[in-house]
Amino acid sequence: MSDFYINLFLDAEKLEKIEAAGLADQAQEIDGKKAVQVGMTKKDKKKLIKGFESLTFDEGNACVLPEKANNTLMDIILEMKSLDVMKFAIIKLYNPLAGRDVFGRGSGGR
C-alpha cells in the first residue's frame, strides 16, 4: 500500500482505454466518478508539490494533477499497462529546473 495517491478520473473514452490495457479491475468509484489511483511515496509527493505549487491533497492523501500532467500520466499507464509507474512517471512529471534562470545557481551570472 502506498501512503499517497494520484486520482485519475476516467471519462468513457479513458475507461475504455484502461479496460483495453487490462486494468479494469483497478478502476473504482471516487466521489461518484470512475477513477484509478496511482500510488506514490512521500518523496514523490514532495517533488510533485515542488513542480505543481497549486497541488492539494484530500483527507485520503490523494490529489488530482493538472490536465497536461494527468494526460502524461495516463499515457504512461497505458503504455506500461500498470498502475505501478511512479518511478518512471516522476521523471516525466517533475522538472526540477522549471522556472529557473538559464544560468542557475552557482554560475555567478556568467
N, C-alpha and C positions, 0 to 999 in steps of 0.2 A: 504494500500500500504506500502511496505517495503522501507527502504532507500537504502539497499544494497542487492545484489543478487549473487547467485552462479549459473552459467550456466552449465547445464549438457547436453552435446551434445549427440545425440542419433543416433546410427547406426540402421540398420534394426532390429536386434535382440532386442535391448533395446527399440526401438519404439514399437515393438510388445508387450513387457512386460508392457510398460506404458499403452498401449491400453487395455490389459487384466486386468490391475488394475483399469480401469475406468477413467483414467486421460488423454485420448486422446485429450480432449478439452483444456488441458493445454499446449500442445505442440505448439511451434511457430517457425518461421524462424528467426534465428540469424546468421548473416554473411553467409547467403546462406545454412545453415545447420539446420536440425530439432533439437530443444532443449527444455528443460523445465527450468524454473527459480525458484529457491528456495529462498524465501525472508528471510532476516536476519536483526537483529538490529545492531546498532553501536557497542554495547558491544560484540556481536558475531563476528563482523568484527575484533575487536581488538584481541580477542582470537585466531582467525584463523591466523592473521598476526604473532602472537607470535609463534604459532605452525608450521606455514609454512612460513619461512622467505622469500622465493622467490615469494610469492604470490603477484600478482599485480592486480589492478582494472582498468577497462577501463573507458571511459568517461561516460558510463551509470551506473557507480558504480557496475559493475559486475566482477566476477572473475571466473576462472576455477581452480578447485582443482587438486592436483597431482593424478595420476591414482588410487593408492590404496585408498585414501580418497574419490575419486569420486565413486569408486565401493562400498565402505561402505555406502555412502550417498544414492546411487541408491538402495541398498538392503533395507535400512530403509524406503525409499519412497514406494517401492513395498510391504513391509510388512505392513506398516500403511495405504497404499492406499490413500495417501495425500501428498501434497507438503508443508504443514504446519508442518514441522518436526524438525525445528532447535532447539527447546527447548530440545528435546531428542538427536538429532544428535550431538549437540555441545559436549555432554558428551563423545561420541564415537570418535569424530574427534580431540578434543583438550586435550592434555595431558600436564598439567602444570609442571610436573616433568621431562619431556623428556630432556635428555642431562645433567641432574644434577647428582652430585655425590650421592652415596648411603647415605652418612652421611648428606647431605643437609646443609642448613644454621642453625646456632644457636646450633649446636651439639658440637662445639669445637673440631671437628675432632676425637671424641672418637669412 
